[in-house]
C-alpha cells in the first residue's frame, strides 16, 4: 500500500510463532485508513503476533488511531498478541494523551 507521502510494508515470519510486522511511514491520516484497514483483514487470522511500527510516520490523525484500535481488537479476537512501536516524541505524546498507550500496547523505541 503506497501513495504519495504514505507507505505500508507488511512482512510475515512463518516460523514457530508466526509474526506479522506492519511498517507504516509518512502521513497516516483519513485518506489512507481504508487501504490500511483493507490490506490487513485477511492475514490476521493466521498469525500469533502483530507488530505495528509507526516510527516512520509524520502524521497520525484520529482516523488512523481508530484503524489501529480496530486492528488491535481483531488481533485479540484471533488470540494474537499485539504491539505498537513509536519513536518520535509526538507519537508517544499522542498515545498518552488519547489514552491509547495501554490499549495499543505501545513500546517507545529509541534509535
Backbone as ProteinMPNN parsed JSONL, in Angstrom:
{"seq_chain_A": "XXXXXXXXXXXXXXXXXXXXXXXXXXXXXXXXXXXXXXXXXXXXXXXXXXXXXXXXXXXXXXXXXXXXXXXXXXXXXXXXXXXXXXXXXXXXXXXXXXXXXXXXXXXXXXX", "coords_chain_A": {"N_chain_A": [[0.85, -1.168, 0.0], [0.94, 1.878, -1.117], [1.391, 5.337, -1.521], [1.478, 8.833, -2.423], [3.494, 10.271, -0.057], [2.99, 8.284, 1.813], [3.389, 4.989, 3.044], [3.1, 1.493, 3.417], [4.468, -1.399, 4.612], [4.315, -4.834, 4.715], [5.457, -7.609, 6.399], [5.891, -11.1, 6.791], [6.647, -13.537, 9.175], [6.958, -16.827, 9.234], [7.65, -18.719, 11.155], [7.966, -20.76, 14.144], [6.416, -19.172, 15.768], [4.27, -17.432, 14.261], [4.578, -14.208, 12.895], [3.385, -11.014, 12.073], [4.643, -8.127, 10.737], [4.051, -4.763, 10.446], [5.006, -1.993, 8.833], [4.636, 1.374, 8.938], [4.855, 4.393, 7.209], [5.213, 7.933, 6.726], [2.406, 10.091, 6.086], [-0.132, 9.205, 7.993], [-3.279, 9.222, 7.739], [-6.814, 10.137, 7.457], [-7.3, 9.793, 4.717], [-5.837, 7.572, 4.088], [-6.616, 5.457, 5.63], [-8.615, 3.548, 4.854], [-7.376, 1.893, 2.887], [-5.301, 0.867, 4.443], [-6.706, -0.509, 6.484], [-8.161, -2.403, 4.944], [-6.089, -3.855, 3.738], [-5.063, -5.372, 5.817], [-6.904, -7.169, 6.814], [-7.385, -9.989, 6.085], [-5.032, -11.434, 6.758], [-4.767, -11.51, 9.527], [-5.821, -13.679, 10.908], [-4.089, -15.804, 10.748], [-1.752, -15.417, 12.216], [0.393, -15.294, 15.137], [1.352, -13.109, 16.378], [1.263, -9.578, 16.113], [2.92, -6.779, 15.0], [2.918, -3.368, 14.895], [4.601, -0.89, 13.39], [5.155, 2.337, 13.864], [7.145, 4.187, 13.685], [8.114, 5.599, 11.479], [6.184, 7.422, 10.786], [4.821, 10.644, 9.996], [2.573, 12.058, 10.437], [-0.257, 11.322, 12.38], [-3.549, 10.855, 12.476], [-6.892, 11.13, 13.965], [-8.519, 9.282, 12.633], [-6.671, 7.386, 11.79], [-5.836, 6.464, 14.288], [-8.187, 5.219, 15.089], [-8.243, 3.13, 13.214], [-6.024, 1.679, 14.063], [-6.894, 0.823, 16.58], [-9.012, -0.844, 15.782], [-7.573, -2.862, 14.419], [-6.097, -3.873, 16.548], [-8.177, -4.869, 18.149], [-9.142, -6.886, 16.43], [-6.904, -8.522, 16.347], [-6.744, -9.377, 19.016], [-9.168, -10.776, 19.159], [-8.521, -12.881, 17.528], [-6.776, -14.188, 19.095], [-4.142, -13.306, 18.965], [-1.044, -11.778, 19.86], [-0.284, -8.279, 20.287], [1.435, -5.333, 19.408], [2.578, -1.934, 19.397], [4.943, 0.114, 17.919], [6.664, 3.083, 18.657], [8.626, 6.049, 18.159], [9.217, 8.802, 17.911], [8.804, 11.873, 19.763], [6.238, 13.172, 19.427], [4.623, 11.064, 18.685], [4.55, 9.352, 20.913], [3.473, 11.101, 22.799], [0.949, 11.567, 21.663], [-0.215, 9.019, 21.918], [-0.292, 8.804, 24.699], [-1.873, 11.031, 25.503], [-4.322, 10.461, 24.29], [-4.987, 8.201, 25.634], [-4.393, 5.736, 24.623], [-2.048, 4.348, 24.877], [-1.829, 2.093, 26.54], [-3.91, 0.484, 25.575], [-3.132, -0.053, 22.928], [-0.781, -1.304, 23.397], [1.734, 0.094, 23.469], [5.127, 0.577, 22.695], [7.885, 2.452, 23.439], [10.48, 3.092, 21.427], [13.854, 3.787, 21.092], [16.299, 5.137, 18.897]], "CA_chain_A": [[0.0, 0.0, 0.0], [1.832, 3.013, -1.234], [0.83, 6.525, -2.143], [2.324, 9.996, -2.145], [3.63, 10.598, 1.361], [2.496, 7.205, 2.671], [3.822, 3.66, 2.635], [2.91, 0.412, 4.375], [5.159, -2.616, 4.226], [3.916, -5.945, 5.573], [6.302, -8.794, 6.289], [5.411, -12.226, 7.58], [7.603, -14.533, 9.635], [6.123, -18.015, 9.399], [8.331, -19.703, 11.989], [7.191, -21.389, 15.214], [5.489, -18.152, 16.283], [4.047, -16.56, 13.101], [4.514, -12.792, 13.229], [3.175, -10.044, 11.007], [5.169, -6.807, 11.057], [3.488, -3.756, 9.552], [5.771, -0.755, 8.973], [3.889, 2.496, 8.359], [5.654, 5.623, 7.159], [4.57, 9.068, 6.075], [1.206, 10.702, 6.654], [-1.164, 8.198, 8.27], [-4.462, 10.032, 8.016], [-8.109, 9.625, 6.996], [-7.267, 9.409, 3.304], [-5.089, 6.318, 3.953], [-7.126, 4.446, 6.557], [-9.351, 2.47, 4.188], [-6.445, 0.94, 2.281], [-4.594, 0.228, 5.558], [-7.664, -1.435, 7.086], [-8.471, -3.47, 3.997], [-4.897, -4.659, 3.49], [-4.689, -6.207, 6.96], [-8.013, -8.002, 7.303], [-7.299, -11.44, 5.871], [-3.844, -12.058, 7.337], [-4.756, -11.513, 10.986], [-6.254, -14.949, 11.466], [-3.035, -16.811, 10.667], [-0.528, -15.058, 12.931], [0.366, -15.315, 16.591], [1.771, -11.797, 16.879], [1.218, -8.466, 15.168], [3.701, -5.609, 15.414], [2.685, -2.198, 14.056], [5.741, 0.013, 13.558], [4.77, 3.693, 13.456], [8.289, 5.091, 13.858], [8.339, 6.418, 10.289], [5.05, 8.297, 10.479], [4.99, 12.08, 10.235], [1.254, 12.496, 10.893], [-1.196, 10.269, 12.775], [-4.766, 11.556, 12.882], [-7.852, 10.334, 14.732], [-8.962, 8.158, 11.804], [-5.601, 6.389, 11.867], [-5.911, 5.86, 15.62], [-9.321, 4.297, 15.045], [-7.822, 1.94, 12.458], [-5.121, 0.914, 14.927], [-7.723, 0.174, 17.602], [-9.722, -1.954, 15.121], [-6.608, -3.94, 14.182], [-5.799, -4.45, 17.863], [-9.347, -5.671, 18.537], [-9.157, -8.096, 15.595], [-5.792, -9.371, 16.794], [-7.131, -10.004, 20.276], [-10.232, -11.747, 18.845], [-7.859, -14.031, 16.901], [-5.808, -14.66, 20.093], [-2.781, -12.9, 18.589], [-0.521, -10.665, 20.652], [-0.266, -7.053, 19.503], [2.209, -4.229, 19.971], [2.77, -0.769, 18.534], [6.239, 0.736, 18.162], [6.795, 4.503, 18.356], [9.96, 6.57, 18.466], [9.225, 10.262, 17.983], [8.061, 12.405, 20.913], [4.832, 13.448, 19.141], [3.911, 9.786, 18.623], [4.335, 8.896, 22.285], [2.552, 12.037, 23.441], [-0.371, 11.289, 21.104], [-0.724, 7.797, 22.53], [-0.564, 9.077, 26.113], [-2.977, 11.988, 25.626], [-5.558, 9.8, 23.887], [-5.217, 7.051, 26.491], [-4.239, 4.511, 23.837], [-0.743, 3.694, 25.043], [-2.037, 0.755, 27.098], [-4.801, -0.264, 24.688], [-2.362, -0.477, 21.756], [0.459, -1.933, 23.878], [2.761, 0.933, 22.855], [6.508, 0.482, 23.168], [8.696, 3.579, 22.971], [11.774, 2.573, 20.981], [14.778, 4.852, 20.707], [17.301, 4.701, 17.885]], "C_chain_A": [[0.89, 1.223, 0.0], [1.093, 4.148, -1.926], [1.745, 7.685, -1.838], [2.341, 10.301, -0.647], [3.174, 9.511, 2.309], [2.975, 5.866, 2.133], [3.559, 2.68, 3.77], [3.593, -0.82, 3.814], [4.785, -3.706, 5.23], [4.866, -7.11, 5.326], [5.745, -9.862, 7.221], [6.582, -13.131, 7.929], [6.78, -15.763, 9.977], [6.78, -19.095, 10.248], [7.4, -20.329, 13.014], [6.134, -20.452, 15.785], [5.241, -17.15, 15.158], [3.814, -15.108, 13.514], [4.297, -11.97, 11.97], [3.727, -8.708, 11.506], [4.677, -5.845, 9.994], [4.224, -2.446, 9.82], [5.034, 0.338, 8.207], [4.804, 3.712, 8.355], [4.888, 6.697, 6.406], [3.346, 9.542, 6.826], [0.097, 9.667, 6.781], [-2.413, 8.95, 8.711], [-5.701, 9.419, 7.378], [-8.084, 9.148, 5.552], [-6.552, 8.076, 3.084], [-5.68, 5.161, 4.755], [-7.814, 3.284, 5.851], [-8.407, 1.44, 3.571], [-5.648, 0.198, 3.355], [-5.481, -0.863, 6.165], [-7.895, -2.651, 6.192], [-7.278, -4.409, 3.791], [-4.533, -5.605, 4.613], [-5.762, -7.187, 7.398], [-7.745, -9.494, 7.22], [-6.161, -12.09, 6.647], [-3.878, -12.196, 8.858], [-5.07, -12.871, 11.592], [-5.099, -15.948, 11.577], [-1.786, -16.511, 11.477], [-0.72, -15.134, 14.438], [0.715, -13.974, 17.194], [1.705, -10.778, 15.75], [1.981, -7.303, 15.772], [3.424, -4.496, 14.408], [3.787, -1.198, 14.372], [5.381, 1.379, 12.98], [5.935, 4.674, 13.498], [8.528, 5.999, 12.672], [7.198, 7.356, 9.946], [5.375, 9.75, 10.81], [3.698, 12.718, 10.716], [0.466, 11.247, 11.273], [-2.457, 10.997, 13.231], [-5.735, 10.603, 13.577], [-8.387, 9.145, 13.932], [-7.94, 7.033, 11.838], [-5.606, 5.698, 13.23], [-7.061, 4.86, 15.691], [-8.975, 3.013, 14.318], [-6.9, 1.062, 13.302], [-5.893, 0.175, 16.011], [-8.475, -1.015, 16.991], [-8.79, -3.14, 14.865], [-6.273, -4.644, 15.498], [-6.952, -5.341, 18.32], [-9.425, -6.968, 17.737], [-8.059, -9.069, 16.018], [-6.178, -10.107, 18.072], [-8.225, -11.038, 20.065], [-9.654, -13.018, 18.23], [-6.8, -14.639, 17.831], [-4.364, -14.39, 19.696], [-2.326, -11.789, 19.533], [-0.306, -9.47, 19.719], [0.625, -6.042, 20.194], [2.385, -3.144, 18.914], [4.092, -0.124, 18.916], [6.191, 2.209, 17.764], [8.195, 4.955, 18.758], [9.941, 8.068, 18.729], [8.384, 10.765, 19.159], [6.575, 12.655, 20.619], [4.013, 12.167, 19.112], [3.576, 9.293, 20.03], [3.335, 9.798, 22.995], [1.119, 11.798, 22.957], [-0.99, 10.06, 21.762], [-1.087, 8.014, 24.0], [-1.793, 9.968, 26.289], [-4.311, 11.334, 25.284], [-5.898, 8.6, 24.766], [-5.045, 5.719, 25.778], [-2.923, 3.779, 24.071], [-0.881, 2.294, 25.639], [-2.888, -0.106, 26.176], [-4.02, -0.858, 23.52], [-1.019, -1.103, 22.118], [1.678, -1.222, 23.255], [4.105, 0.723, 23.531], [7.283, 1.656, 22.569], [10.106, 3.072, 22.694], [12.647, 3.756, 20.59], [15.842, 4.291, 19.786], [18.618, 4.377, 18.509]], "O_chain_A": [[1.516, 1.553, 1.007], [0.269, 3.922, -2.812], [2.696, 7.538, -1.07], [1.294, 10.558, -0.053], [2.985, 9.774, 3.497], [2.971, 5.632, 0.924], [3.77, 2.999, 4.94], [3.33, -1.234, 2.685], [4.92, -3.523, 6.44], [5.054, -7.543, 4.189], [5.206, -9.567, 8.288], [7.408, -13.449, 7.074], [5.986, -15.735, 10.917], [6.488, -20.277, 10.068], [6.193, -20.422, 12.792], [5.077, -20.898, 16.232], [5.919, -16.124, 15.091], [2.972, -14.814, 14.362], [4.934, -12.195, 10.942], [3.33, -8.218, 12.564], [4.858, -6.073, 8.798], [4.089, -1.858, 10.893], [4.833, 0.244, 6.996], [5.446, 4.027, 9.357], [4.035, 6.41, 5.566], [3.258, 9.411, 8.047], [-0.535, 9.299, 5.791], [-2.585, 9.27, 9.887], [-5.648, 8.32, 6.826], [-8.778, 8.193, 5.204], [-6.65, 7.503, 1.999], [-5.28, 4.011, 4.572], [-7.604, 2.132, 6.231], [-8.623, 0.238, 3.721], [-5.349, -0.984, 3.188], [-5.046, -2.002, 6.337], [-7.829, -3.792, 6.651], [-7.452, -5.623, 3.683], [-3.772, -6.549, 4.399], [-5.515, -7.981, 8.306], [-7.874, -10.192, 8.225], [-6.323, -13.203, 7.147], [-3.076, -12.944, 9.417], [-4.615, -13.171, 12.695], [-5.139, -16.845, 12.419], [-0.834, -17.29, 11.428], [-1.838, -15.051, 14.946], [0.426, -13.712, 18.362], [2.04, -11.066, 14.601], [1.727, -6.894, 16.905], [3.666, -4.659, 13.212], [3.889, -0.717, 15.5], [5.313, 1.553, 11.764], [5.726, 5.879, 13.358], [9.095, 7.079, 12.838], [7.241, 8.022, 8.911], [6.097, 10.048, 11.763], [3.715, 13.786, 11.328], [0.517, 10.236, 10.573], [-2.443, 11.679, 14.256], [-5.439, 9.421, 13.755], [-8.678, 8.1, 14.513], [-8.305, 5.86, 11.908], [-5.405, 4.487, 13.315], [-6.928, 3.788, 16.282], [-9.365, 1.928, 14.748], [-6.993, -0.164, 13.254], [-5.58, -0.974, 16.324], [-8.564, -2.075, 17.611], [-9.177, -4.291, 15.071], [-6.179, -5.871, 15.545], [-6.727, -6.442, 18.821], [-9.734, -8.024, 18.289], [-8.264, -10.283, 16.042], [-5.963, -11.313, 18.194], [-8.219, -12.078, 20.723], [-10.219, -14.101, 18.384], [-6.022, -15.498, 17.414], [-3.465, -15.154, 20.048], [-3.13, -10.958, 19.955], [-0.163, -9.637, 18.508], [0.585, -5.901, 21.416], [2.346, -3.404, 17.712], [4.34, 0.153, 20.09], [5.737, 2.548, 16.671], [8.856, 4.327, 19.584], [10.58, 8.545, 19.667], [7.373, 10.156, 19.51], [5.732, 12.378, 21.473], [2.837, 12.176, 19.474], [2.452, 8.869, 20.297], [2.454, 9.318, 23.707], [0.182, 11.824, 23.756], [-2.167, 10.073, 22.122], [-2.078, 7.468, 24.485], [-2.651, 9.691, 27.127], [-5.324, 11.624, 25.922], [-6.99, 8.041, 24.652], [-5.498, 4.686, 26.27], [-2.71, 2.7, 23.519], [-0.12, 1.397, 25.275], [-2.618, -1.296, 26.013], [-4.215, -2.019, 23.161], [-0.212, -1.398, 21.237], [2.522, -1.845, 22.611], [4.212, 0.693, 24.757], [7.329, 1.83, 21.351], [10.83, 2.676, 23.607], [12.215, 4.628, 19.836], [16.229, 3.127, 19.885], [19.557, 3.999, 17.808]]}, "name": "protein", "num_of_chains": 1, "seq": "XXXXXXXXXXXXXXXXXXXXXXXXXXXXXXXXXXXXXXXXXXXXXXXXXXXXXXXXXXXXXXXXXXXXXXXXXXXXXXXXXXXXXXXXXXXXXXXXXXXXXXXXXXXXXXX"}
